[in-house]
Amino acid sequence: MKTLVLATAVAAACVSTPALAQNPGGAPTSTQSTTTKTTQSTTTFVPSTGTTNRPTYEFSLGYQWLRTGEFCAAFDDSTCNEDNDPTTFPAGVLIDAVRNFGAFGIVGEAGWSRAEDTPGSAGADRLETDLFHAGLGVRFTGRPGRVWPYAQVLGGIVYNRFDGIVGGLDFVDTRTRVMAQGGAGVTFVIGDGWGIFLDGMYRRMFLDEDEDFQTGRNDIRIAGGFRLILD
């Protein structure tokens, strides 16, 4: 009988040993899976000139070409029909400055132009004309990107100095007249804080009929040059 009990206990121990080896803690096993999702974001790079599209100040320096209307630079009107042809001023300099308040700005402009009527022979009539102008007005500028179109109007004065020989006599005369000017142009932003500009303006100079023998003159001015753009 003891032998039978002992044999039964040994058999039970042999059956339980493999099960404990497979699961020592006696608890069921589980497998966990983790899924990692990666979100990719795309960043678009927009090239920038470094120049703000809301500048506070702009300063310009450039060349101007001037074509005046008919004008008589003589002591009397006896020769005006012969001498008052339109004149081209091939030499010139222009400067301006703008204080901006958004798209609206206060602009000041000044310039110099020079024309020379060089005679073909010694002792013949000649005339050198220097024209200075200065004005103050308003400018409206659009700034959609690197190209800034603008329009402006201003009023001011024109100072003319004539020096030469007319009718065999030395001739020197100066005249200061009121003018109004308006037109449009465009600024091309090239780099950080600077660009180039090109514009065209119509100028009406108001004359004294008693001295100038006419009431007004129509001029056309074309200018281009360097523009400094500051925050």
TAWOJO-V723817 format. One record per pair of residues at least 24 apart in sequence whose ideal C-beta (glycine too) atoms are under 7 Angstrom apart, sorted by the first residue. I is the first residue (numbers start at 0). J is the second residue. If there is no record, write none. Layout:
BEGIN
i->I j->J
i->I j->J
END
This chain:
BEGIN
i->48 j->145
i->48 j->188
i->48 j->190
i->48 j->191
i->49 j->191
i->50 j->188
i->50 j->191
i->50 j->192
i->50 j->228
i->51 j->230
i->52 j->142
i->53 j->101
i->54 j->99
i->54 j->228
i->54 j->229
i->54 j->230
i->55 j->99
i->55 j->229
i->55 j->230
i->56 j->97
i->56 j->98
i->56 j->229
i->57 j->97
i->57 j->99
i->57 j->226
i->57 j->227
i->57 j->228
i->58 j->96
i->58 j->227
i->59 j->94
i->59 j->95
i->59 j->196
i->59 j->224
i->59 j->225
i->59 j->226
i->60 j->94
i->60 j->224
i->60 j->225
i->61 j->93
i->61 j->196
i->61 j->222
i->61 j->223
i->61 j->224
i->61 j->225
i->62 j->91
i->62 j->92
i->62 j->93
i->62 j->222
i->62 j->223
i->62 j->224
i->63 j->91
i->63 j->92
i->63 j->93
i->63 j->110
i->63 j->112
i->63 j->220
i->63 j->221
i->63 j->222
i->64 j->89
i->64 j->91
i->64 j->221
i->65 j->91
i->65 j->112
i->65 j->130
i->65 j->218
i->65 j->220
i->66 j->218
i->66 j->219
i->67 j->216
i->67 j->218
i->68 j->216
i->68 j->217
i->68 j->218
i->70 j->216
i->71 j->211
i->71 j->212
i->71 j->213
i->72 j->126
i->72 j->161
i->72 j->172
i->73 j->165
i->76 j->212
i->79 j->212
i->86 j->114
i->86 j->128
i->87 j->114
i->88 j->112
i->88 j->113
i->88 j->114
i->88 j->130
i->93 j->222
i->93 j->224
i->97 j->138
i->102 j->139
i->102 j->140
i->102 j->141
i->103 j->137
i->103 j->139
i->104 j->137
i->104 j->138
i->104 j->140
i->105 j->137
i->106 j->136
i->106 j->137
i->106 j->138
i->106 j->151
i->106 j->153
i->107 j->135
i->108 j->134
i->108 j->153
i->109 j->133
i->124 j->164
i->124 j->165
i->124 j->166
i->125 j->163
i->125 j->164
i->126 j->161
i->126 j->163
i->126 j->165
i->127 j->162
i->127 j->163
i->128 j->159
i->128 j->161
i->129 j->160
i->130 j->157
i->130 j->159
i->131 j->158
i->132 j->157
i->132 j->178
i->134 j->180
i->145 j->187
i->145 j->188
i->146 j->185
i->146 j->187
i->147 j->185
i->147 j->186
i->147 j->188
i->148 j->183
i->148 j->185
i->149 j->183
i->149 j->184
i->149 j->186
i->150 j->183
i->151 j->181
i->151 j->182
i->152 j->181
i->153 j->180
i->154 j->179
i->157 j->204
i->176 j->204
i->176 j->205
i->176 j->206
i->177 j->205
i->178 j->202
i->178 j->203
i->178 j->204
i->178 j->205
i->179 j->203
i->186 j->226
i->188 j->228
i->192 j->227
i->192 j->228
i->192 j->229
i->193 j->225
i->193 j->226
i->193 j->227
i->193 j->228
i->194 j->226
i->194 j->228
i->195 j->224
i->195 j->225
i->195 j->226
i->196 j->223
i->196 j->224
i->196 j->226
i->197 j->223
i->198 j->222
END
